[in-house]
Amino acid sequence: GGRGKVLKNAPWVLANAILRDEKLRKAQDYQRVISVWVSASGAVTRVELVGAAQYPELDEALRNVLRGLPALREGAPGDMPQPIRLRVSARS
């Protein structure tokens, strides 16, 4: 069903968006776990950065990228557990 497609596509959409952001692309040793909620239409409806902030400027860049994400091709099925948790790692 759709559940696998959401989990399969979300990391690629996110990775491509992060690579387009210069600050995140050039970051050294930046790691964050993020929680993402996705609606049935594929829109990202909520994002939380998990854990303590070590690099507030990079966290803000990451938030901006996540807020600007296009809708995923496949929406989240109503019975899909949320949030989707992803680990973001950027190293130069």
C-alpha positions in Angstrom: 0.0 0.0 0.0 0.8 3.7 0.3 2.7 3.3 3.6 5.8 2.0 2.0 5.8 4.6 -0.7 5.6 7.4 1.9 8.5 6.0 3.9 10.4 5.3 0.7 10.0 8.7 -0.9 10.3 11.0 2.1 14.0 10.6 2.7 14.8 11.3 -1.0 12.6 14.4 -1.2 14.3 15.7 2.0 17.8 14.9 0.9 17.3 16.7 -2.4 15.9 19.7 -0.6 18.8 19.8 1.8 21.4 19.6 -0.9 19.9 22.7 -2.5 20.5 24.7 0.7 24.0 26.1 0.7 24.4 26.3 4.5 23.3 22.7 5.0 25.3 21.4 2.0 28.5 22.9 3.4 27.9 22.0 7.0 30.5 19.9 8.8 29.5 17.3 11.3 25.8 18.4 11.6 23.4 15.7 12.7 19.7 16.0 13.7 16.8 13.7 14.1 13.6 15.1 12.8 10.0 14.1 13.2 7.7 14.8 10.2 4.0 14.5 10.0 2.5 14.0 6.6 -1.2 14.5 5.6 -3.3 12.2 3.4 -2.6 14.6 0.5 1.2 14.3 1.0 1.7 17.7 2.6 4.1 18.1 5.4 1.9 19.4 8.2 4.3 19.5 11.2 8.0 19.2 11.7 10.0 18.9 15.0 13.7 18.8 15.5 14.5 16.2 18.2 17.1 16.9 20.9 19.2 19.9 21.9 20.3 22.5 19.4 24.1 22.7 18.9 24.0 24.8 15.7 21.0 27.1 15.8 21.8 28.7 12.4 21.8 25.3 10.7 18.7 24.3 12.6 16.9 27.3 11.2 18.1 26.5 7.7 16.8 22.9 8.2 13.4 24.2 9.4 13.2 26.5 6.4 13.9 23.6 4.0 11.3 21.4 5.7 8.7 24.2 5.6 9.2 24.6 1.9 9.0 20.9 1.0 6.6 20.1 -1.9 3.9 17.6 -1.2 5.1 14.0 -1.4 3.7 12.1 -4.3 1.9 9.7 -2.0 0.0 10.9 1.0 0.0 9.1 4.4 -2.7 6.5 4.8 -5.0 7.3 7.7 -3.7 4.3 9.7 -0.1 5.1 9.3 1.7 5.8 12.6 3.2 9.2 12.7 5.6 11.0 13.0 8.0 9.7 10.4 11.5 9.9 12.0 14.5 10.7 9.9 18.1 11.3 10.8 19.8 14.1 8.9 23.6 14.0 8.6 25.7 16.6 6.8 29.4 16.3 6.5 31.8 18.2 4.3 
